Amino acid sequence: MIGAKYFPLIWKNLGRRKVRTVFTILSVMVAFILFALLAALRTGFTGGVELAGADRLITIHKVSLIQPLPASYEADIESVDGVVDATPATWFGGVYRDKRNFFPQIAVEPEEWLAMYPEYVLKPAERESWLAHRTGAIAGRSLAERFGWKVGDRIPIQATIWQRKDGSKTWEFTLEGIYDGAEEGTDTTQFFFRQDYLQEARAFGEGLVGWYVIRVADPARAAETADAIDAEFANSPAETKTTTERAFVQAFANQMGDIGAIVMAILGAVFFTILIVTGNTMAQTVRERIGELAVLKTLGFTDGRVLGLVIGESLLISGLGGGLGLLLGWATVKNVDAGSILSAFYLRGVDAAFGIGLIAALGIVAGILPALRAMRLDVVAALRRG
């Protein structure tokens, strides 16, 4: 519609009303900073859903997650057709120094757990050390950085559920390793320790575990395999409920509300406001330059070229404000430590791409009506008016 040779003209037009242009660009910038922060927030609350393994199932007690299951169920689950492996996990729920220092503490079978979750990357030496020491534990990188932990540290945790046989509520662990995520968004805020240590030292609950994580051979038959597992324990004292890991994580996210819908509602309101602001700026620009646009037409500028000049100006305003906003938003997200609240907090590539699309859409939609008015301008009437 319009070539790059007209860019200097478009750029010069932005300087006609410098204060108005600057404030419009700042308004767009703030909107896209907010977009980046809200997109990262949504990822923090729902990112686990997207990263959940398609070939993993979660089996809990049919009544509630807080109801334990027998440790003997592991062998029965592994005997179900379609199950590759099963490993138990138990929620600990302790406190480190202060009740405000919340983070997940989970008792697991080390070797099986690391095999079940290959996205938890642990150095070979640290892996071997964890397997060799019964009171050993590993922590995610974000969690370790939050408290300044390093390998070899002794970490005391006060139990809120599992009292020790000796009457003490203090459980001491040695940090044998710090795991990283294989990909961005992997939860590195968790603390894992050995299931056998919990089983032998706690005052009650011997022979019980919290839930099972199961790997299936064929993700396409996950629902069928889940039904077969639950049928195995039907009418038993501890009936089970098995779902895909993705559905299990989604259920947790839903307890805090539909974060995606909330984010979209906020962004919708913000962008509608910015659209009005930018559209008004472009309308004023066209009104102020009616005479000039008429002269351009008399010099041979086609209707399409005039349309392109106005939309190009709108796109430039949107691009400057939106691009700067996305960049500042990304930098803010990258430097915010949300590990104590969220398992992940980052701007995904798909969200950044969507933001770029929004920038273009904002520029076009805000500029289209003023551009059409400029394109349809009657030269004689405009010159007489000018």
PEDA-V630127 format. One record per residue. PHI is phi as a letter, one per 30 degrees, with the letter a starting at -180 (999 if undefined). PSI is psi as a letter, one per 40 degrees, with the letter a starting at -180 (none if undefined). D_LAST is the distance of its C-alpha to the last C-alpha in Angstrom with 1 decimal. Layout:
PHI;PSI;D_LAST
PHI;PSI;D_LAST
This chain:
999;d;26.6
b;h;25.3
d;i;27.5
d;e;28.5
d;e;26.8
c;e;23.4
e;d;25.0
e;d;24.0
d;d;20.3
d;d;20.8
d;d;22.9
d;d;20.5
d;d;17.8
d;d;20.5
d;e;20.7
d;d;17.3
b;g;18.7
e;d;22.3
d;d;24.0
d;d;22.4
d;d;23.2
d;d;26.7
d;d;27.5
d;d;26.3
d;d;28.5
d;d;31.4
d;d;31.2
d;d;31.6
e;d;34.3
d;d;36.3
d;d;36.2
d;d;37.7
d;d;40.3
d;d;41.3
e;d;41.4
d;d;43.8
d;d;46.0
d;d;46.3
d;d;47.0
d;d;49.7
d;d;51.1
d;d;51.3
d;d;53.1
d;d;55.5
d;d;56.5
b;e;56.6
d;d;57.0
d;d;60.8
d;d;60.3
d;d;58.7
d;e;61.2
e;h;64.2
d;h;66.7
d;d;66.7
c;e;70.4
c;h;71.3
c;i;72.6
b;h;73.3
c;h;76.4
b;i;76.8
d;i;79.2
d;d;78.4
d;d;78.3
a;i;76.1
d;d;75.1
d;e;77.1
d;h;80.3
d;i;82.2
b;i;83.6
d;i;87.0
d;d;87.0
d;e;89.3
d;d;86.4
e;d;85.2
d;d;87.9
d;d;87.5
d;d;83.8
d;e;84.3
d;e;86.8
d;h;84.2
d;h;83.2
j;e;79.8
c;h;80.0
d;d;80.1
a;i;80.5
b;i;80.3
b;h;80.2
d;i;80.4
b;i;78.3
b;h;78.8
d;h;76.4
c;d;77.8
i;f;75.4
d;a;76.6
b;h;75.1
c;h;74.6
i;d;75.0
b;i;72.7
d;d;71.8
d;e;68.1
d;g;68.8
d;h;68.5
a;i;68.7
d;h;70.4
b;h;74.0
b;h;75.7
d;h;79.3
b;i;79.5
d;h;81.8
e;d;80.4
d;d;81.2
d;d;80.2
d;d;77.0
d;d;75.7
d;d;76.6
d;d;74.7
b;g;71.6
d;e;71.2
d;e;67.7
d;h;69.6
c;h;70.3
b;h;73.2
d;i;74.9
e;d;78.3
d;d;80.3
d;d;78.7
d;d;79.3
d;d;83.0
d;d;83.3
d;d;81.9
d;d;84.3
c;e;87.2
c;h;86.7
d;d;87.1
c;e;85.3
d;i;82.4
b;i;78.8
b;i;75.5
b;i;72.0
d;i;68.5
e;d;66.6
d;d;64.1
d;d;66.9
d;d;68.9
d;d;66.0
d;d;65.3
c;e;68.9
i;f;69.6
d;i;72.4
b;i;74.0
e;h;76.7
j;e;80.1
d;i;78.9
c;h;80.9
b;h;78.7
d;h;80.3
b;h;78.9
d;h;80.0
d;i;80.8
c;e;79.5
b;d;81.3
c;g;83.8
d;i;86.5
d;i;89.0
d;d;92.6
d;e;93.7
j;e;91.7
d;i;88.9
c;e;85.3
c;h;84.3
c;h;83.7
c;h;83.4
b;i;81.8
c;h;81.6
d;h;78.2
c;e;79.3
a;i;75.9
b;h;72.1
c;i;70.4
c;i;66.9
c;h;64.7
d;d;64.7
b;i;61.0
d;h;58.2
j;e;58.5
d;h;62.3
d;h;63.7
c;f;65.3
c;e;65.8
c;i;69.2
b;h;72.8
c;h;75.6
b;i;79.3
d;h;82.5
d;d;83.6
d;d;87.3
d;d;87.0
d;d;85.6
d;d;88.2
d;d;91.2
c;e;90.1
d;i;88.6
d;d;90.9
a;i;90.0
i;e;88.2
d;h;90.4
i;e;89.8
b;i;86.4
b;i;82.9
d;d;79.4
a;i;77.9
b;h;78.1
c;h;75.6
b;h;76.4
c;h;75.4
c;i;75.6
d;d;76.3
b;h;73.7
e;d;70.4
d;d;69.9
c;f;73.1
d;d;72.3
d;d;72.3
d;d;75.5
d;d;77.1
d;d;76.0
d;d;77.6
d;d;80.8
d;d;80.9
d;d;80.6
d;d;83.2
d;d;85.6
c;e;85.6
d;h;85.4
i;e;87.9
d;i;88.7
d;d;88.7
b;g;85.4
d;i;83.2
c;i;80.1
b;h;76.5
c;h;74.9
b;i;71.3
d;i;69.2
d;d;68.1
d;d;64.5
d;d;65.1
d;d;67.2
d;d;64.4
d;d;61.8
d;d;64.0
d;d;64.0
d;d;60.2
d;d;59.9
d;d;61.9
c;e;58.9
j;i;56.6
d;g;54.2
e;d;52.5
d;d;50.2
d;d;48.9
d;d;48.4
d;d;46.5
d;d;44.2
d;d;43.6
d;d;42.5
d;d;40.3
e;d;38.8
d;d;37.8
d;d;36.5
d;d;34.4
d;d;32.9
d;d;31.7
d;d;30.3
d;d;28.6
d;d;26.8
d;d;25.9
d;d;24.6
d;d;22.8
d;d;21.0
d;d;20.1
d;d;18.6
d;d;16.8
d;d;15.2
d;d;14.4
d;d;12.6
d;d;10.6
d;e;9.6
c;f;8.8
e;d;7.0
d;d;4.7
d;d;8.2
d;d;10.1
d;d;8.8
d;d;9.9
e;d;13.0
d;d;13.8
d;d;13.7
d;e;16.0
j;e;18.4
d;h;17.9
d;i;19.6
e;d;18.9
d;d;21.9
d;d;20.7
d;d;17.3
e;d;19.6
d;d;21.9
d;d;19.5
d;d;18.6
d;d;22.3
d;d;23.5
d;d;21.7
d;d;23.2
d;d;26.6
d;d;26.5
d;d;26.1
d;d;28.8
d;d;30.9
d;d;30.9
d;d;31.7
d;d;34.0
d;d;35.8
d;d;36.5
d;d;37.5
d;d;40.0
d;d;41.4
d;d;42.0
d;d;43.3
d;d;45.8
d;d;46.9
d;d;47.5
d;d;49.4
d;d;51.5
c;e;52.5
c;h;53.3
c;h;57.0
c;e;57.2
d;d;60.7
d;e;62.3
c;d;60.1
b;i;59.1
d;d;60.9
a;i;57.8
a;g;54.4
a;i;52.1
c;h;48.9
d;i;50.0
e;d;48.5
d;d;47.6
d;d;45.7
d;d;43.8
d;d;42.9
d;d;41.8
d;d;39.6
d;d;37.9
d;d;37.3
d;d;35.8
e;d;33.4
d;d;32.2
d;d;32.1
d;d;30.2
d;d;27.5
d;d;27.1
d;d;27.4
d;d;24.9
c;e;22.3
d;d;22.9
d;d;21.0
e;d;17.7
d;d;18.4
d;d;19.1
d;d;15.8
d;d;14.0
d;d;16.6
d;e;16.1
d;h;12.4
d;h;11.9
d;d;10.2
d;d;9.8
d;d;8.5
d;d;6.0
d;d;4.9
d;d;5.5
d;d;3.8
d;none;0.0
